[in-house]
Every structure is written in structure tokens, then in C-alpha cells.
Amino acid sequence: MIQCHEQDGILTIQFNRPDKKNAFTGAMYLQLRDALIAGDLDPAVKVILICGSGKIFSAGNDIADFLQSSFDETAPPILLLRALAQLKKPLIAAVDGPAVGIGSTMLFHCDLVYAQKDAQFIFPFVALGLVPEGAATLLLPRLVGHQIASEVLFFGEPLTAEQAYKMGFVNKVISEESSLSYAHERAKALTALPLGSILETKALLKSGRVKAAILDQISIEAQAFMQRLKGPAAKEALTAFMEKRVPKFDLLD
């Protein structure tokens, strides 16, 4: 479900579950985490590139799989997010189609994000009775300011590629059918530059205090997420999702 290909210093990691819109299972989170860590340690790899298969980046959590799993600080999504936050090598994302939930929040940990013009970024956490994860409540306000971040995270309305670009969340909007070829070109350009300088520049951009704050926020959000997951709003929202109906929150918190 996670496919890896290394060539000329570029490790391409693809989410390959198109029949389920590249939704992540617990096993996929761990496979992706392991692939990222292996790429970070491999001296042959200079740049890591992530993408989805087909015309979708990721639908986020596989809800059916998620509901069968326990969620705590050692849950696969949290382990992945912590690995993303600690990567030393440059990480590029090529986003085609929707990026939902963790499919969007993981992008805050990418150094470069290129989006095809029809890409969408969706943060559905509040509508599911939950809270954002991935240090989104720290990193998104840093990008766009408190008020815009609040609107994005409260309402969960889809952001277009152009909107995300104007917010500074996306580096470039690609008009071609896929963003992957352009992202690969940029990855190739990075491989021609001194790796040591790139690594140190990334380390400075994410200095010890910044990285510590991100890791702390991942933990804080995970605790809040766990509490909300046990509550009536999340139960109603997730049940409604599985039953393909509109949730009823009027009698809840």
C-alpha cells in the first residue's frame, strides 16, 4: 500500500490504495513512517518525495480501520507525525486531488508542497467532533495568522489549490494534469545542490526550539483528540459517517 522507488538520489514514496482514495490504515501509517526514516538514514537518498496514486492525494483516515483501533500517544498516526516532524532531509509533496484530514496536516511538515490546480485541502476535524492533529493548531496560524487559521479549522471548508497558495501553504499551483512531474523536477534540482548545506539550512529553519514546540503540540493535540474521541459528538459524527447520514449535534455538547 506504500510503494517506494529510489533513483538518482530521489526517494519517491507513493500512497497506493486508489480503491479507497488512498485512505490510511494503521498498517499504512507505520509503513510510511518506516519508509521516511529509512530514506532519512540512507546515504544514497538526498530528497524524499511523497504523492498519492491516481487523482487523489489521500482521503485521510480509513474510518472503519480507525474505529477498530485504540488511539493514544503510540497510535500509528502519531508515530508518523512525530517522524515527519523530525526528518532531516528535504521533504517534497506532490498533491493531486483532495487531501483530507491527516492528508492535509502532514503537509505542514513538508518543506515544499506543489499542488495540481484541482487539488483541495480539507480539515474536517471539528465537523467530526474532534480537534486537529499534526501540530496544525501551531503551524497553520504561523503561516496564515490566527483569524484565517480559525476559519479554516472551525469550518473545515475545502481550500482550493489557489487559496492554499495565497495563504503560503502551497509553493506553486500546477496547471498540468499532475503535479508529480514538476515536483520531481524540483527534487532533481535539489540533488544538484550541496546536501550538507541543505540539511543545515533545514535544521536552522526548524531549530531546536521550533522542533520541540512542534513535538509538544503534536502531543497536546493527541491528548485533546483522545478526549474528544471518547465524547458524544465524535461518536455521533463517526456513526453518521459510517451510516452515510447527516450527524445530529443539536442535543450534544
C-alpha positions in Angstrom: 0.0 0.0 0.0 3.0 2.2 0.4 5.3 2.0 -2.6 8.9 3.3 -2.7 11.2 3.9 -5.6 14.7 5.4 -5.3 16.6 6.8 -8.3 19.3 9.4 -8.7 19.1 10.5 -5.0 15.3 10.9 -5.0 13.2 8.6 -2.9 9.6 8.7 -4.2 7.0 7.3 -1.7 3.5 6.8 -3.1 0.3 6.1 -1.2 -1.1 3.3 -3.3 -4.7 2.5 -2.3 -6.7 4.1 -5.1 -9.8 1.9 -4.5 -10.1 3.5 -1.0 -9.0 7.0 -2.1 -5.6 6.4 -0.6 -7.1 6.4 2.9 -4.6 5.4 5.6 -4.9 2.3 7.7 -2.8 1.7 10.8 -0.5 -0.5 8.8 0.0 2.2 6.2 0.9 4.8 8.7 3.6 2.5 10.0 4.8 1.6 6.5 5.1 5.3 5.6 6.9 6.1 8.9 9.4 3.3 8.3 9.9 4.4 4.7 10.6 8.0 5.7 13.0 7.0 8.4 14.8 4.6 6.1 15.1 7.3 3.5 16.4 9.8 6.0 19.2 7.3 7.1 20.1 6.1 3.6 23.2 7.9 2.3 22.0 7.4 -1.3 18.9 9.5 -0.7 19.1 13.3 -0.9 15.4 14.2 -1.2 12.2 12.5 -0.3 9.1 13.0 -2.4 5.6 11.9 -1.3 2.5 11.6 -3.5 -0.8 9.7 -3.9 -1.8 7.3 -6.6 -4.4 8.3 -9.1 -6.1 11.6 -8.9 -6.2 11.9 -5.1 -3.6 12.6 -2.5 -5.3 11.0 0.5 -8.8 10.8 2.0 -7.1 10.7 5.4 -8.0 8.1 8.0 -9.7 4.9 6.9 -12.6 5.4 9.3 -13.6 1.7 9.5 -10.0 0.7 10.3 -9.6 3.7 12.7 -12.7 2.8 14.8 -11.3 -0.7 15.3 -8.0 0.6 16.7 -7.1 2.2 20.1 -5.8 5.7 20.0 -3.1 7.0 22.2 0.4 8.6 22.0 1.7 5.3 20.5 -1.0 5.2 17.8 0.3 4.8 14.2 -0.9 8.3 13.1 1.0 9.9 16.0 4.2 7.9 15.3 4.0 9.0 11.7 3.5 12.7 12.6 6.4 12.6 15.0 8.7 11.0 12.4 7.6 13.7 9.8 8.5 16.5 12.3 12.0 15.1 12.9 13.0 14.4 9.3 16.4 15.8 8.5 16.3 15.6 4.7 14.1 17.8 2.5 10.6 16.5 2.0 8.5 17.5 -1.0 4.8 16.7 -1.5 3.1 16.5 -4.9 -0.7 16.9 -4.3 -3.3 15.9 -6.9 -7.0 16.0 -5.9 -8.3 16.0 -2.3 -6.0 15.9 0.8 -8.3 15.3 3.7 -7.6 15.3 7.4 -4.1 14.0 8.1 -3.6 14.1 4.3 -3.5 17.9 4.8 -1.9 18.2 8.2 1.1 16.1 7.2 1.8 18.7 4.6 2.7 21.2 7.3 5.8 19.1 7.9 6.8 19.2 4.2 9.5 21.7 3.1 7.9 22.1 -0.4 4.3 21.5 -1.5 3.3 21.5 -5.1 -0.4 21.2 -5.9 -2.3 20.4 -9.1 -4.9 23.1 -9.8 -7.8 20.9 -8.9 -6.3 19.9 -5.5 -8.3 20.5 -2.4 -7.3 20.7 1.3 -9.9 19.7 3.8 -9.7 19.8 7.6 -12.9 18.1 8.8 -11.9 17.6 12.5 -14.4 19.9 14.1 -17.3 18.5 12.0 -16.3 15.1 13.3 -16.5 16.2 16.9 -12.7 16.1 17.1 -9.7 18.5 17.1 -6.9 19.0 14.6 -3.7 16.9 14.8 -0.2 17.1 13.4 0.6 20.4 15.2 -1.9 22.0 12.8 -3.0 24.4 15.6 0.6 25.7 15.9 1.8 25.5 12.3 -1.3 26.8 10.4 -1.5 30.1 12.5 2.2 30.6 11.9 1.5 30.5 8.1 -1.7 32.5 7.8 -2.5 34.2 11.2 -4.9 33.4 13.9 -8.1 34.5 12.3 -7.6 32.7 9.0 -6.5 29.6 10.8 -9.6 29.7 12.9 -11.8 29.9 9.9 -10.1 27.1 8.2 -10.1 24.8 11.2 -13.5 25.7 12.6 -15.5 25.3 9.4 -13.4 22.7 7.6 -14.5 24.0 4.2 -12.4 22.8 1.3 -9.5 25.1 0.3 -8.6 25.2 -3.4 -5.1 25.0 -4.6 -5.1 28.7 -5.4 -6.4 29.6 -1.9 -3.7 27.5 -0.3 -1.1 29.1 -2.5 -2.2 32.6 -1.5 -2.0 31.5 2.2 1.5 30.4 1.7 0.6 26.7 2.3 1.5 25.7 -1.2 4.6 26.7 -3.1 3.2 26.5 -6.6 -0.1 25.6 -8.4 0.5 23.3 -11.3 -1.8 23.6 -14.3 -0.8 20.3 -15.9 -2.8 17.1 -15.2 -0.5 16.1 -12.4 1.9 17.9 -10.0 4.3 15.0 -9.8 6.5 15.8 -12.8 7.1 19.3 -11.6 7.7 18.2 -8.0 10.2 15.7 -9.4 12.0 18.4 -11.4 12.3 20.4 -8.2 13.6 17.4 -6.3 16.1 16.8 -9.1 17.3 20.4 -8.8 17.8 19.9 -5.1 20.0 16.8 -5.7 22.4 19.1 -7.6 23.0 21.3 -4.6 25.3 20.6 -1.7 23.4 18.2 0.6 25.2 19.4 3.7 24.1 22.9 3.1 20.5 21.9 2.6 20.5 19.7 5.7 21.9 22.5 7.8 19.5 25.1 6.4 16.6 22.9 7.2 17.9 22.3 10.7 18.2 26.1 11.1 14.7 26.6 9.8 13.5 24.0 12.4 15.8 24.9 15.2 15.7 23.0 18.5 13.1 25.3 20.0 10.9 25.2 16.9 11.1 21.4 16.7 10.5 21.0 20.4 7.4 23.2 20.1 6.1 21.2 17.2 6.6 17.8 19.0 5.0 19.2 22.2 2.0 20.4 20.2 1.6 17.0 18.5 1.4 15.5 22.0 -1.0 18.2 23.3 -3.3 17.8 20.3 -3.2 14.0 20.6 -4.3 14.2 24.2 -7.2 16.5 23.2 -8.0 14.3 20.3 -8.2 11.2 22.5 -10.6 13.0 24.9 -12.9 14.2 22.1 -12.8 10.8 20.5 -14.5 9.4 23.7 -17.2 12.1 23.6 -20.7 12.0 22.3 -20.1 14.4 19.4 -17.4 12.3 17.9 -19.4 9.1 18.4 -22.4 10.7 16.6 -20.3 12.1 13.8 -18.4 8.9 13.1 -21.5 6.8 13.4 -23.3 9.1 11.0 -20.3 8.9 8.6 -20.5 5.1 8.6 -24.3 5.2 8.2 -24.0 7.8 5.4 -26.3 10.3 7.1 -26.1 13.8 8.4 -24.9 13.9 12.1 -27.3 15.5 14.7 -25.3 17.6 17.2 -28.3 19.7 18.5 -28.6 17.7 21.7 -24.9 17.2 22.3 -22.1 19.4 23.5 
